[in-house]
Amino acid sequence: MPEAAALTLVPTPIGNLEDITLRAIRTLQEADLILCEDTRTSGRLLQHLEIKKPLQAYHLHNEHQVAPRLLERLAKGERMALVSDAGTPGISDPGFLLVRECLAVGLRVECLPGATAFVPALLKSGFGAERFSFEGFLPAKKGRQTRLRELARETRTLIFYESPHRIVKTLTQLAEVFGPARPASVSRELTKLFEETLTAPLGELAATLAARPAIKGEIVLVVEGAKIEKRSKYDDPDDDAADAPDLDDAD
């Protein structure tokens, strides 16, 4: 048997509490300590699973402060499980820092497979899933327009996370940069009672959601990639090279 991991990343349900694996339950049962974003949220899940274990808050606002102490405890043999409020920790949630520090000092880290929001949203969109780019949350302000322009010519399917109060703004900006006719899909409340997926051009989605009085639930936005421009058989492939700047002559 391989050596037990010091730290195990444990995916938790994104909505439906049945979406947790038997292995995840066993790992939580065997952990000495469970690290979580919000002890109240994770406490409700553990109560549902009838698991009683110590909980410690580990989130974006305290991870740099608590990580050194956690490493000391892990090095002494404690086994810890890391969970987020929903889904897989480390994907747009805390986790990366502690994993990196554990690996740097030779502590074994394991990540269990399990729930994550962007996979069902991607597959439900009907867009290509062979090649995709997960972008997480777009920059809130600085660098936002620059990033949108960079992504406008991306041919892979694009996946974003977005909050309910910003989704209309994001759809509007994407329609302006990508074009209002670019196909897109908005999924919200995944795995929950009021799960909903809307698929339409960006401009139409922006108008549809803007007309709603309130939007609830975390959102996954999937946008079809840009179409690859096909060259004519009469195009000279050397033309691009001729137009490119000569780097040797650059100042």
Backbone bond lengths (Angstrom), bond angles and torsions (degrees), N, CA, C in turn:
res aa  C-N    CA-C-N  psi(-1)  N-CA   C-N-CA  omega(-1)  CA-C   N-CA-C  phi
1 M - - - 1.456 - - 1.528 110.16 -
2 P 1.340 118.14 137.27 1.462 120.05 178.29 1.517 110.45 -68.37
3 E 1.309 115.53 158.08 1.457 121.12 177.68 1.522 110.04 -61.75
4 A 1.331 116.08 138.96 1.465 120.28 179.87 1.521 109.83 -64.01
5 A 1.324 115.61 142.35 1.459 120.37 179.95 1.523 109.85 -70.47
6 A 1.322 115.75 143.04 1.465 119.96 174.62 1.526 109.67 -72.08
7 L 1.324 115.83 -42.69 1.466 122.45 -179.10 1.515 108.92 -125.59
8 T 1.327 116.69 130.57 1.457 121.41 177.56 1.514 109.56 -123.75
9 L 1.326 116.74 126.31 1.461 122.01 175.16 1.521 107.75 -85.14
10 V 1.322 116.05 123.29 1.465 121.53 -172.97 1.532 110.26 -118.30
11 P 1.329 118.34 111.60 1.464 119.82 175.75 1.523 110.60 -67.13
12 T 1.313 116.36 142.27 1.460 122.18 177.59 1.531 109.01 -122.92
13 P 1.317 118.37 161.13 1.468 120.89 -176.11 1.526 112.96 -56.61
14 I 1.333 115.59 144.13 1.463 120.39 176.24 1.526 111.19 -88.97
15 G 1.312 116.43 -4.01 1.465 121.12 179.49 1.518 110.46 -174.67
16 N 1.311 115.57 -70.72 1.460 121.35 -179.42 1.531 109.77 -71.87
17 L 1.326 116.94 119.98 1.461 121.40 -175.34 1.524 113.24 -68.08
18 E 1.337 117.77 -11.76 1.462 120.03 177.05 1.523 112.16 -76.73
19 D 1.340 116.37 -12.17 1.471 120.55 -176.46 1.525 111.17 -86.56
20 I 1.311 116.58 57.27 1.458 121.72 174.62 1.523 107.23 -135.89
21 T 1.310 116.68 140.42 1.464 120.04 -174.40 1.525 110.87 -84.57
22 L 1.322 114.84 159.09 1.464 120.39 176.22 1.526 110.59 -62.01
23 R 1.328 116.09 -35.97 1.460 120.26 179.88 1.527 111.02 -67.02
24 A 1.341 116.08 -38.48 1.468 119.67 177.84 1.523 110.55 -63.49
25 I 1.327 117.27 -41.70 1.460 121.19 179.02 1.527 110.18 -62.65
26 R 1.330 116.73 -45.08 1.460 120.02 179.78 1.525 111.17 -62.33
27 T 1.336 116.86 -40.73 1.464 120.61 179.84 1.521 111.06 -62.76
28 L 1.318 117.18 -41.97 1.463 120.85 177.98 1.533 110.64 -65.17
29 Q 1.318 116.27 -37.28 1.464 120.12 179.47 1.530 111.76 -66.25
30 E 1.326 116.53 -33.17 1.464 120.80 -174.55 1.529 113.49 -91.41
31 A 1.322 117.66 -11.27 1.462 120.77 -177.03 1.526 111.30 -70.13
32 D 1.336 115.95 145.42 1.466 120.78 173.62 1.529 110.93 -78.12
33 L 1.336 115.31 -29.64 1.468 121.16 -177.88 1.518 108.79 -150.27
34 I 1.337 116.00 140.46 1.464 120.80 177.41 1.521 108.31 -113.06
35 L 1.325 115.84 120.17 1.464 122.31 177.60 1.517 108.05 -90.92
36 C 1.333 117.12 134.36 1.462 119.40 -175.72 1.522 110.82 -149.06
37 E 1.320 116.39 156.82 1.463 121.44 178.80 1.519 111.39 -64.81
38 D 1.325 115.57 -49.61 1.461 121.56 -177.12 1.522 107.65 -132.12
39 T 1.317 116.94 116.29 1.468 120.32 -176.62 1.528 111.99 -63.37
40 R 1.329 117.11 -26.58 1.468 119.40 179.31 1.522 110.67 -71.53
41 T 1.340 116.13 -44.78 1.461 120.07 179.79 1.522 111.15 -63.88
42 S 1.324 116.46 -49.32 1.466 119.68 -179.86 1.526 111.04 -68.55
43 G 1.324 117.39 -31.04 1.459 120.92 177.72 1.515 112.04 -61.32
44 R 1.339 116.42 -38.44 1.468 119.92 178.59 1.527 110.83 -66.49
45 L 1.347 116.63 -39.47 1.461 119.75 178.14 1.526 110.45 -64.34
46 L 1.326 117.03 -46.07 1.461 120.51 -179.05 1.532 110.93 -64.10
47 Q 1.314 116.61 -36.45 1.466 119.84 176.96 1.523 110.22 -62.79
48 H 1.352 115.90 -41.67 1.463 120.73 178.35 1.525 110.60 -62.53
49 L 1.349 116.70 -37.15 1.460 121.67 -178.84 1.523 112.31 -85.91
50 E 1.324 116.56 -2.10 1.470 123.12 -178.93 1.532 111.02 58.98
51 I 1.328 114.77 45.41 1.466 122.03 177.59 1.527 108.74 -114.67
52 K 1.313 115.92 129.53 1.461 121.04 177.90 1.530 108.50 -115.94
53 K 1.326 115.79 107.44 1.460 122.00 -179.79 1.526 108.88 -142.86
54 P 1.328 118.01 152.19 1.469 119.85 175.73 1.530 110.66 -63.34
55 L 1.324 115.62 140.85 1.460 122.15 177.89 1.522 109.36 -116.34
56 Q 1.332 115.96 144.50 1.468 120.38 173.75 1.512 108.69 -136.12
57 A 1.322 116.24 135.04 1.459 120.93 179.11 1.524 110.25 -68.21
58 Y 1.324 115.19 131.04 1.466 121.65 176.12 1.524 106.27 -142.47
59 H 1.334 115.85 107.50 1.468 119.79 -174.92 1.523 109.70 -145.20
60 L 1.329 115.80 -178.10 1.465 121.19 -173.96 1.524 112.84 -61.57
61 H 1.323 116.93 -25.80 1.468 120.20 -174.75 1.525 113.29 -88.33
62 N 1.333 117.87 -11.46 1.464 117.89 -178.86 1.530 113.80 -131.44
63 E 1.341 117.96 -0.87 1.465 119.32 -172.07 1.524 113.14 -61.24
64 H 1.328 118.59 -36.64 1.455 119.93 179.63 1.532 111.40 -68.03
65 Q 1.332 116.92 -32.08 1.453 120.41 -179.06 1.527 112.17 -76.54
66 V 1.321 117.17 -39.93 1.472 119.45 -172.87 1.521 113.45 -91.64
67 A 1.330 118.10 -18.57 1.472 120.51 -175.76 1.533 113.21 -57.01
68 P 1.355 120.57 -45.03 1.476 119.14 -178.97 1.530 112.72 -58.76
69 R 1.326 117.43 -42.64 1.452 120.83 179.49 1.527 111.19 -66.35
70 L 1.305 116.87 -38.83 1.466 120.16 178.17 1.517 110.76 -64.00
71 L 1.330 116.66 -38.97 1.469 120.35 178.45 1.531 110.89 -62.55
72 E 1.314 116.84 -39.38 1.464 120.46 178.25 1.533 110.58 -61.12
73 R 1.304 115.93 -43.95 1.462 120.48 -178.55 1.527 110.98 -68.95
74 L 1.328 116.71 -39.83 1.466 120.43 177.76 1.528 110.95 -63.44
75 A 1.325 115.73 -40.13 1.465 120.41 -179.76 1.525 111.78 -64.90
76 K 1.327 117.24 -25.40 1.465 121.44 179.54 1.529 112.52 -84.74
77 G 1.342 115.67 -2.87 1.463 118.09 175.04 1.506 116.28 113.64
78 E 1.328 119.05 -2.32 1.458 119.84 176.77 1.530 110.02 -67.85
79 R 1.315 115.42 146.45 1.459 121.15 177.32 1.523 108.41 -110.12
80 M 1.335 115.68 125.55 1.464 120.59 -176.13 1.519 111.34 -121.43
81 A 1.329 114.96 145.70 1.466 122.47 173.08 1.522 107.69 -112.17
82 L 1.319 115.82 136.20 1.470 121.14 178.46 1.518 108.92 -111.82
83 V 1.322 116.86 124.49 1.459 121.99 177.21 1.523 108.91 -126.25
84 S 1.321 116.28 159.15 1.464 121.43 171.01 1.518 107.52 -109.28
85 D 1.315 117.52 179.10 1.464 119.66 179.17 1.523 111.03 -61.51
86 A 1.328 116.78 -32.62 1.459 121.33 179.71 1.519 108.94 -162.69
87 G 1.322 116.56 139.90 1.457 120.72 177.18 1.518 113.05 86.52
88 T 1.324 115.78 -157.10 1.459 122.29 -175.27 1.522 110.71 -94.26
89 P 1.324 118.65 122.24 1.473 120.24 179.45 1.522 111.17 -62.52
90 G 1.334 115.20 142.11 1.459 120.30 -178.66 1.515 113.27 100.33
91 I 1.333 117.98 -18.23 1.467 121.61 176.76 1.521 107.72 -98.45
92 S 1.330 116.24 98.57 1.469 122.84 -174.12 1.520 111.25 56.54
93 D 1.317 117.14 26.50 1.461 124.17 177.01 1.522 108.14 -143.44
94 P 1.343 118.53 164.27 1.465 120.15 178.24 1.532 111.98 -58.93
95 G 1.319 116.01 153.00 1.458 120.32 177.83 1.507 113.21 152.90
96 F 1.337 116.31 -38.69 1.463 120.94 -174.87 1.520 112.41 -58.46
97 L 1.324 117.16 -46.13 1.462 121.29 -175.62 1.527 111.52 -60.15
98 L 1.323 117.28 -49.45 1.458 120.52 -177.39 1.525 111.21 -66.60
99 V 1.313 117.23 -38.89 1.472 120.54 176.89 1.518 110.40 -60.90
100 R 1.313 116.73 -46.16 1.466 121.10 -179.39 1.523 111.25 -61.12
101 E 1.333 116.74 -43.36 1.459 120.34 -178.57 1.524 111.32 -68.48
102 C 1.321 117.07 -37.26 1.471 120.28 176.91 1.527 110.97 -62.31
103 L 1.304 116.66 -46.60 1.462 120.92 -179.22 1.522 111.13 -64.72
104 A 1.321 116.64 -34.60 1.470 120.84 -178.48 1.518 112.19 -64.24
105 V 1.343 116.64 -29.20 1.468 119.16 -179.20 1.533 111.86 -105.25
106 G 1.329 116.68 10.79 1.455 120.38 173.98 1.514 116.03 85.08
107 L 1.317 117.85 16.28 1.459 120.39 177.08 1.524 110.31 -85.70
108 R 1.320 116.79 137.82 1.462 120.73 -176.44 1.529 110.89 -77.16
109 V 1.324 114.75 133.52 1.462 121.82 179.41 1.519 108.80 -120.40
110 E 1.314 115.78 140.12 1.455 121.02 177.86 1.517 108.86 -130.45
111 C 1.323 116.50 147.60 1.468 121.37 176.36 1.522 108.32 -128.06
112 L 1.314 116.16 122.40 1.456 120.62 179.50 1.530 110.20 -82.15
113 P 1.326 118.18 147.96 1.463 120.48 173.48 1.523 109.64 -75.62
114 G 1.313 115.50 152.24 1.463 117.38 179.57 1.509 113.02 169.07
115 A 1.312 115.01 -157.26 1.463 121.81 -170.51 1.521 112.38 -64.78
116 T 1.331 114.73 137.57 1.460 122.33 169.35 1.523 107.15 -154.31
117 A 1.315 117.40 141.76 1.461 120.70 -167.98 1.529 113.54 -71.84
118 F 1.335 117.72 -33.71 1.467 116.95 -169.85 1.527 113.64 -73.08
119 V 1.321 119.06 -23.61 1.471 120.35 -178.19 1.525 111.89 -67.25
120 P 1.344 120.43 -53.41 1.472 117.85 177.25 1.515 113.27 -62.31
121 A 1.337 117.55 -34.85 1.464 119.56 178.99 1.525 110.55 -65.00
122 L 1.333 117.24 -41.51 1.464 121.50 178.45 1.521 110.91 -61.70
123 L 1.320 117.02 -47.29 1.461 120.29 -176.34 1.524 111.88 -70.30
124 K 1.350 116.88 -33.17 1.463 119.90 179.03 1.522 112.76 -73.62
125 S 1.328 117.06 -19.34 1.468 120.20 -177.95 1.522 111.98 -68.94
126 G 1.330 116.19 -29.38 1.456 119.28 -176.75 1.513 113.45 82.88
127 F 1.330 117.49 4.23 1.459 121.19 177.69 1.533 108.83 -88.14
128 G 1.293 115.85 171.62 1.456 120.06 -177.98 1.520 112.53 -61.89
129 A 1.337 116.61 129.10 1.458 121.41 178.78 1.523 112.01 -110.02
130 E 1.342 116.47 2.01 1.466 119.43 179.90 1.525 111.01 -68.46
131 R 1.322 116.49 -38.41 1.456 122.28 178.94 1.524 107.75 -136.64
132 F 1.321 116.56 121.99 1.459 119.30 179.72 1.518 109.68 -145.87
133 S 1.337 114.89 161.30 1.463 121.71 179.36 1.521 108.78 -123.08
134 F 1.339 115.89 116.92 1.460 120.21 177.00 1.521 108.47 -87.33
135 E 1.338 117.20 116.74 1.455 122.17 -175.52 1.521 113.37 -102.60
136 G 1.323 117.84 -8.13 1.460 119.77 -178.56 1.524 110.92 61.31
137 F 1.327 116.65 -139.85 1.469 121.07 178.13 1.525 109.70 -87.52
138 L 1.320 116.81 133.60 1.458 121.29 174.18 1.524 109.72 -67.23
139 P 1.336 118.31 155.34 1.471 119.82 174.57 1.527 109.83 -54.81
140 A 1.313 116.42 136.60 1.467 119.67 -176.91 1.524 112.03 -66.95
141 K 1.338 117.00 -41.90 1.461 120.54 -177.99 1.527 111.01 -136.02
142 K 1.320 116.08 -79.17 1.466 120.69 -176.10 1.526 111.35 -61.99
143 G 1.321 115.48 125.50 1.445 120.87 177.12 1.518 114.95 85.35
144 R 1.316 117.33 0.29 1.462 120.59 -176.71 1.529 112.07 -65.18
145 Q 1.333 117.06 -52.40 1.463 120.24 -178.75 1.525 111.42 -64.73
146 T 1.321 116.06 -37.48 1.467 119.31 178.13 1.517 110.41 -61.72
147 R 1.343 116.52 -43.32 1.460 119.94 -179.86 1.516 111.28 -65.73
148 L 1.317 117.75 -39.50 1.456 120.71 178.45 1.527 111.18 -61.96
149 R 1.319 116.44 -42.25 1.464 119.26 179.64 1.528 110.73 -66.25
150 E 1.331 116.72 -35.88 1.463 120.07 177.95 1.527 111.34 -64.55
151 L 1.328 116.33 -35.94 1.459 120.99 -175.98 1.528 113.02 -83.74
152 A 1.314 117.42 -13.57 1.461 120.62 -174.30 1.525 112.67 -59.37
153 R 1.351 117.22 -30.66 1.468 120.67 -177.72 1.521 112.18 -102.32
154 E 1.332 117.31 6.78 1.456 120.78 178.15 1.529 109.84 -67.93
155 T 1.323 117.01 126.46 1.467 120.59 -176.44 1.531 112.77 -88.10
156 R 1.340 117.22 -14.73 1.463 119.09 176.69 1.529 110.38 -78.05
157 T 1.314 116.43 155.24 1.454 120.91 173.34 1.524 109.01 -61.79
158 L 1.325 117.04 135.51 1.461 122.74 -176.69 1.527 110.41 -105.87
159 I 1.327 115.99 137.54 1.459 120.91 -179.41 1.526 108.88 -125.41
160 F 1.336 116.11 130.04 1.457 121.83 -179.99 1.527 109.47 -127.80
161 Y 1.332 116.40 150.52 1.457 122.05 165.43 1.523 106.90 -99.89
162 E 1.332 116.22 144.12 1.459 119.36 179.15 1.522 110.31 -149.96
163 S 1.318 115.19 154.23 1.460 120.82 179.11 1.530 109.41 -90.94
164 P 1.336 117.93 157.18 1.465 120.49 -178.09 1.526 113.75 -59.02
165 H 1.350 117.23 -37.49 1.466 118.42 -175.18 1.526 113.12 -80.23
166 R 1.345 118.17 -7.27 1.465 119.85 178.55 1.532 113.55 -113.17
167 I 1.335 118.14 -4.66 1.457 120.22 -171.27 1.528 112.19 -63.90
168 V 1.316 117.65 -39.63 1.476 119.56 -179.41 1.527 110.15 -65.74
169 K 1.320 117.05 -43.61 1.466 120.77 177.48 1.532 110.93 -59.98
170 T 1.323 115.98 -43.39 1.462 119.51 -179.10 1.524 111.25 -65.81
171 L 1.321 117.18 -44.55 1.469 120.35 178.57 1.530 110.78 -61.60
172 T 1.320 116.88 -40.22 1.467 121.09 179.40 1.525 110.73 -63.52
173 Q 1.332 116.50 -45.19 1.465 120.14 179.62 1.527 111.75 -66.26
174 L 1.315 116.74 -39.97 1.464 119.95 177.45 1.527 110.68 -63.21
175 A 1.331 116.44 -40.19 1.469 120.05 178.56 1.524 110.83 -63.42
176 E 1.323 116.58 -36.71 1.466 120.15 179.29 1.519 111.64 -68.54
177 V 1.336 117.83 -38.77 1.461 121.68 -175.16 1.533 111.97 -89.02
178 F 1.327 116.98 -43.40 1.470 121.21 -177.62 1.526 112.35 -86.38
179 G 1.336 115.91 -20.35 1.461 120.90 -173.25 1.513 109.39 103.48
180 P 1.343 118.30 137.97 1.470 121.60 -175.69 1.521 114.11 -66.54
181 A 1.337 117.75 -16.84 1.465 120.22 -177.11 1.523 113.36 -89.16
182 R 1.344 117.99 -4.83 1.474 119.59 -178.45 1.531 109.54 -64.98
183 P 1.337 118.51 125.21 1.466 120.85 179.40 1.525 112.07 -64.10
184 A 1.321 115.68 142.75 1.464 121.14 179.70 1.520 109.30 -151.58
185 S 1.324 114.93 166.55 1.458 120.84 -178.39 1.521 109.13 -141.33
186 V 1.313 116.65 133.64 1.461 122.53 178.10 1.528 108.03 -115.41
187 S 1.333 116.28 122.77 1.467 121.27 175.98 1.517 108.69 -117.37
188 R 1.305 116.48 135.86 1.467 120.62 177.87 1.527 109.55 -139.60
189 E 1.318 115.29 158.08 1.466 121.77 179.13 1.530 111.71 54.30
190 L 1.325 117.07 38.51 1.464 121.26 -177.75 1.527 111.26 -57.43
191 T 1.315 115.58 135.38 1.468 127.41 -179.98 1.523 113.07 71.30
192 K 1.336 118.54 -0.14 1.463 120.85 -178.43 1.532 110.46 -98.27
193 L 1.320 115.31 177.16 1.462 121.36 -174.89 1.526 112.31 -59.71
194 F 1.344 116.77 -39.90 1.466 120.07 -176.65 1.536 111.87 -104.63
195 E 1.322 116.19 36.22 1.463 120.92 177.39 1.526 110.27 -55.70
196 E 1.331 115.49 138.63 1.468 120.44 -177.46 1.515 109.94 -147.43
197 T 1.322 116.03 138.28 1.467 122.11 173.44 1.522 108.43 -131.22
198 L 1.317 116.42 125.38 1.465 123.00 177.51 1.523 107.90 -114.57
199 T 1.326 117.00 127.74 1.460 121.68 179.04 1.523 109.06 -123.60
200 A 1.333 115.84 122.71 1.463 121.39 -176.65 1.529 107.54 -170.22
201 P 1.340 118.16 172.37 1.472 119.84 173.68 1.526 111.41 -60.03
202 L 1.327 116.57 152.52 1.466 121.36 -177.52 1.529 112.89 -52.93
203 G 1.316 116.40 -46.18 1.458 119.72 -178.51 1.513 112.37 -61.57
204 E 1.323 116.63 -40.45 1.462 121.07 179.60 1.530 111.07 -68.42
205 L 1.320 117.11 -41.37 1.458 120.62 178.22 1.524 111.27 -61.82
206 A 1.331 116.38 -42.43 1.462 120.30 179.26 1.522 110.57 -60.49
207 A 1.331 117.48 -43.63 1.459 121.19 -179.45 1.527 111.21 -68.16
208 T 1.322 116.98 -40.49 1.471 121.33 -178.95 1.523 111.44 -62.87
209 L 1.326 116.77 -47.21 1.460 119.80 -178.13 1.523 112.23 -75.34
210 A 1.335 117.41 -28.70 1.469 120.08 176.80 1.528 111.17 -65.62
211 A 1.332 116.59 -27.29 1.460 120.72 -178.45 1.527 112.55 -80.53
212 R 1.306 117.50 -9.58 1.462 120.90 -179.51 1.530 110.24 -82.13
213 P 1.324 117.36 142.44 1.469 119.43 -179.78 1.519 113.30 -68.93
214 A 1.336 116.91 -33.60 1.464 120.47 -179.76 1.521 109.33 -155.82
215 I 1.309 114.81 142.89 1.462 120.62 178.00 1.520 107.25 -119.02
216 K 1.309 116.32 131.30 1.459 120.59 -177.81 1.522 110.46 -121.47
217 G 1.316 115.02 157.24 1.456 120.99 174.24 1.511 113.39 92.10
218 E 1.327 115.91 148.77 1.460 120.65 175.86 1.527 109.13 -66.46
219 I 1.325 115.87 147.73 1.465 120.63 -170.07 1.514 111.30 -123.94
220 V 1.342 114.93 139.92 1.459 121.90 170.42 1.522 106.95 -114.44
221 L 1.316 115.52 125.55 1.461 122.12 -179.48 1.523 108.80 -110.63
222 V 1.327 116.01 124.63 1.462 121.71 179.60 1.526 108.19 -117.02
223 V 1.329 116.59 128.84 1.468 121.55 -177.27 1.524 109.01 -122.89
224 E 1.301 115.25 130.51 1.467 119.56 179.22 1.532 109.82 -63.61
225 G 1.321 116.25 142.52 1.457 120.35 -179.33 1.521 112.36 -68.64
226 A 1.326 115.15 161.74 1.469 120.42 178.53 1.520 109.74 -66.09
227 K 1.301 116.08 145.87 1.457 120.98 178.30 1.526 109.65 -71.74
228 I 1.320 116.13 139.03 1.458 121.03 177.59 1.524 108.77 -76.27
229 E 1.326 115.62 123.89 1.461 119.44 179.81 1.522 109.68 -73.41
230 K 1.316 115.40 124.00 1.466 120.05 -179.43 1.531 110.52 -85.62
231 R 1.304 115.45 134.75 1.462 120.15 177.82 1.526 110.15 -78.32
232 S 1.300 114.91 146.64 1.454 120.25 171.38 1.523 109.21 -74.68
233 K 1.318 116.27 149.73 1.464 119.01 179.39 1.521 111.56 -65.76
234 Y 1.361 115.18 -13.77 1.460 118.70 179.22 1.521 112.47 -91.69
235 D 1.379 116.55 -6.94 1.459 119.84 179.75 1.520 109.89 -68.14
236 D 1.321 115.24 139.36 1.455 120.56 177.19 1.521 108.65 -89.26
237 P 1.347 119.99 113.96 1.462 120.96 -178.29 1.516 113.28 -62.21
238 D 1.344 117.33 -15.89 1.464 120.05 179.57 1.521 112.43 -82.82
239 D 1.369 116.55 -9.92 1.463 119.05 -177.81 1.517 111.55 -60.82
240 D 1.355 117.12 -42.50 1.462 120.08 -178.13 1.516 110.53 -63.37
241 A 1.312 116.18 -39.52 1.448 119.26 -179.98 1.520 111.23 -66.33
242 A 1.334 115.07 -35.24 1.468 119.51 -179.83 1.522 110.80 -67.52
243 D 1.366 115.57 -33.97 1.460 119.82 -177.24 1.517 112.32 -82.28
244 A 1.321 117.07 -16.13 1.466 119.80 -176.22 1.526 110.62 -71.01
245 P 1.348 117.40 145.44 1.470 119.10 179.29 1.510 111.61 -68.04
246 D 1.330 115.43 147.20 1.467 120.89 177.59 1.528 107.87 -83.85
247 L 1.340 115.84 106.95 1.459 120.10 -175.54 1.529 111.69 -63.96
248 D 1.341 116.83 -27.18 1.466 119.57 -179.75 1.509 111.56 -66.30
249 D 1.364 116.74 -25.18 1.463 120.03 -177.38 1.532 111.48 -95.33
250 A 1.359 116.28 -1.14 1.463 118.29 -177.14 1.525 110.46 -69.98
251 D 1.351 115.17 148.47 1.470 119.81 178.75 1.519 110.19 -70.04
